[in-house]
Amino acid sequence: MRALFISLACAASLFSAQPVFATPISRIVAVVNGDMITARELDKALQPELIGQKLDPGKNPKMVAEVRKAVLDRMINDKIILQEAAKEKIEVTDADVDAAIAQIVKESQLSRDVFFKQMEKEGVSEKMFRDRLYVQLVSQRLMSANVVSKVVVTEDEINDYYRKNMAGFASGRARVAMLIYPVDADAEKWARDIASGKVSFRDAVRAVSIGPNAQDGGDLGFMELSDMAPGMMEQVSRMKKGDVSPLMGMNANKVQIALLDFEEAEGVDHSDAVPDAVTAGRIEQILRRPRLQERFEQYTEQLRGKALIDIRN
């Protein structure tokens, strides 16, 4: 009899209109070609943005709504990109993501545990970081397959850029200092304080930088422009002695550089100057990068225009 009672009780619970352990279903905020984005997913993706921009939903509801809309827009684009990549059989493996994470952690000069603890403080879990990196890698491969061949930089453009921006400078040497912010530093505040003169670049480096030669203001000494990384070369070519760059990204870190000094050879006619092969390759990257980004945005818009998107937010 007791066994029968338990069986009946279990059966009753299975057919109950309101199960005791019912799981609430998250509201759907958008459907992209049949793939759903839930409110729970959107709120999770929104959290790091609110932390990064120091936005309080109670105090800044209008701005939070704008950021929420932008995050949803990004999530829709991500869905479209992943769907298109699947159609084209573009794959990114766990090993690919692991290798990219290892490189980012290495360049941050932090241990893996410390790196992800800092990410957690910014509202980004290791899974979220992996997911975002996965989408970035897929986007890169999709861009390589559909965009790169359509972006052309000519030899004349390379030579013209070199003569206007780099020929005179490259004939001498530049002395540069670098400030690499830890991932948990308020880089924006430090940059504002440097720009306003509240703190000198040198003192900021000594106080916060995790980059080379921090105790000597991050001074890297004199360098040939052609020996610099493309991003630094591009920035330095636009600077004058004493200038400090705006914040730049270097994987998980923010970076600023200062042009301390430069030495240029005198009496050199650069009107017919041409770069060496290495410099030409770097200039091509400088010119290609914004064009690739613009073309990829156009490509994404084209995909989005063909997609069936139902926003219910």
N, C-alpha and C positions, 0 to 999 in steps of 0.2 A: 504493500500500500504506500509506504514512504517513497519507494522508487517511482511509483506511478505519479505521486503528487509532484515530485521533483521534475519529472518529464513533462507534465502538464504545465508546470510553472515556467519551464524553459521555453516550451512551445508558445505560451502566451506572450512571453517577452519578445520573441522573434516577430510576432505579428502585431505588437503594440504600435499604436499610431505615433507615439512619442518615445522612442527608445531612450533608455537611461543614459547610454554612452554616445548619443548622436553627436556628430562632428559638424559644427557650423560651416556652411559653404560660403566662401568669400565672393563678394559681388564682382561681376565682370565689368571692367571699365572700357575694354576695347577688344575687338575681334579683327584679326589680320589674316585674310585668306583662310579663315576657319580656325586659326590658332588664337587662343584666348590670352588676355592679360588681365589678371585679377587685381582687385584693390589691395589685397595683401602683398602681392608682388610689387605693385607700384609704391606702396608705403615703405617697403623694405629698401627699394632703390632710391627713394627720396631721402631717407634718413641721413646718409653720408653728405648729401648736398646741403641739407639744413645745418649739419654740424660744421661743414667746411665754410659756409657763408654766415655762420653764427646767427641763424634766423630762428626766432621764437614764434611758433604758430599763433600764440595768444596775442603777441604784440605786433606782428607783421603779417596778418592774414592775407592781405592783397599780394604781397611779395611772395609769400609761400605758395599761393595759388598759381602765380606765374612760373615759379620754379617747378611746381608739380606738373604743370602743363608741358614744360620743356623736357622734363624727365620722361613723361609719357610719350612725347614725340620721339625721343631717342630710343625708347623701348620698341616703338612701332617700327622705326628704321632698322633696329637690330633684328627684329623678327623677319622683315623683308629680306635683309642681307643674308640671314641664315637660310631662309627658304630658297633664295636664288642659288646660294652656294651648294645646297643639297641637290638642286636640279642639275648643276654643272659638275656634280660629283667631286667637289672640292672638300678635302678632308684636313682636319687638324687633330692630331692624336694627343693623348694625355702626355706622352713623352715630349711632344713639341711644347706644350704648355709648361711642363716641368723645366725644360731647358730655358725657356724665356724667363720664368720666375727665378731660376738660379742666377741668371745673368743680371736681372734687376736687383736682386738681393746683394750680389757681389758688388755692384756699382754703388749701392747705398752705403757700403762700408759698415753694415750692421750684420749681426748674426741673424739667421732665419727666424729664431724665436723672437728676438727683439723687434725685428722688422714687422712681423705680423701683430705683435702686441701694440706697436705704434699704429698700425692700420686699424686695429680694433678700437683704439681711442678715437679714431676718425669715423667710426661707424661702419667700417669695411671688414667683414669677416674674411677668412682665408678662402672660403668657397666663393664669396662675392668677387674677390680679387681674381680668382681663377676664371670665373665665368666672364668677367669683363675682358680679361686678357685673351680668352678663347675667341670672343667676338672680334677683338682687334686683329688677331692673327688670321681669322677667316676673312675679315675685311681686306687685309693686306693681300691675301692670295687671290681674292676676287678682283681686287684692283689690278694686280699683276696680269691676270688673265684677260681683263676687259678694258683696261684704261691705259696702262703704261705704253703700249705700242702706239696709242693715238696722241701722245704728248711728245712733241718734237722740239728739241733745242738745237738751233743751227750753230755752225762754227762762227758765223759773223756775230751772232748774239753773244757767244762766249768771249770773243775777242773784244767786242764793244764794252761788255761788262768789265773785263780785265783792265782796259785802258782808262775807263771812267772811275773805277772804284779801287783798283788794286795795284796797278802797274807801278806808280810812284811809291806807294806804301811798301809793296813787295820788294822794291829795290833796297830797302833798309830793314830795320828790325823793330819789333814792337815789344814793349815791356808790359806785361799784363798781370793783374792780381785777380784771384778767384775766391768767391765766397760760396760754399756749398752748405745749404741749410739742412739740418736734420729734419726728418719727416714730421717730427712733432713740434717743430718751431713755427712761430707765427711769422712766416716769411713776408707776408704782405705788410705787417706792421713795421718790421725791420726795414723793409724797402722804403716805406713812407718816411721813417725817421732819417734814413740816409739822404733821401731826396730833399727833405726840409732842412737838413743841416743839424738836426738834433743830435745825431751821432755820426762820426766819420766812418767811411767805408773800412778803414784800417781797424778802428776800434770794434766795429761790428764783426769783422772777421775774427779778431782775437777772442771776442766774447762767445760766438756761436758756431763758427764754421767747423765742419768736419772734413774740410778739404785739405790739400797739401799746404805746408808751411804756414799754418794758421797763426802761430805766435809772431810771425813777421809780416802779418797783414795779408797773407795769401799770395805774396809776391812770387811769381813763377819765373822771374828774370826775363831777359830778352829772348824772343822767339821769332823765327822767320814765319811770315804769314802762311807760306806754303806748307809749313809743318803743323799748322793748327787743324783741329777738327773742323769739318765744314760749318757747323753751327756757330762756333766761336769765330771762325774766319769771316763769316757773313756779318756777324754783329760788329766785330772790330773794324771792318772796312767802312762802317758807317759812323764811327766814333772819332772824337777829337781828344787830344791829350787832356786828361783830367775828368773825362766823362765816365759815368757809371751806367751800366746797361740796365734796362728793366729786368724784371724777373723772367727767367727762362726755365723750361722744364728739362730735367735730366733724369728720365725714368721716374722714380718715386720722389725725387728731390727737386727743390727749386734752387736755382743758381743765379748769381750775379757776377759780372766781371767789371773790372775797372781798367781803363787804359792809362797807365802811369807815365809812359814816355814812348817816343819812337825816334828812330834815327833813319833819315832818308838820304840816299846818295844825291849829290847836287849836280845840276847841269845835264840831266839825262832827258833825252827826247823820247817820250813814250807814245807818240802818235802812231807808230807802226809796230808797237810792242805786241807780242803774242805770248800767251802763257805756255809753260812747259806742260807735258802730258798729264802730270799729276794734278797741277793747279787747274788745268782745263777740265779735268774730271770732277774736281770739287766745285768749280763754278757751274758746271752742268747740273750738279745736284742742287745747288742754291737756286738756280733758275727753274729747275724742274719741279721742286717740291711744292710751291704754291699752285702751280698749274695742275699737278696731279691731284691736289686737294680739291681744287675748283672742279676739275673734270669728274672726280669721284662723287662730289656732291650733286653734280648734274646727273650722273649715272643713277645715283640713289633716288633722285627726284623722278627720273623716268620710270624706275621700277615701282616707285610709290604711286605714280600716276596710273599704272596698270593694275595695282593691287585693289582688292576689295576690303575696305577698312570701315569698320563700324565703331565709332567712338561713343561710348555710353557714359563717359565720365561727367 
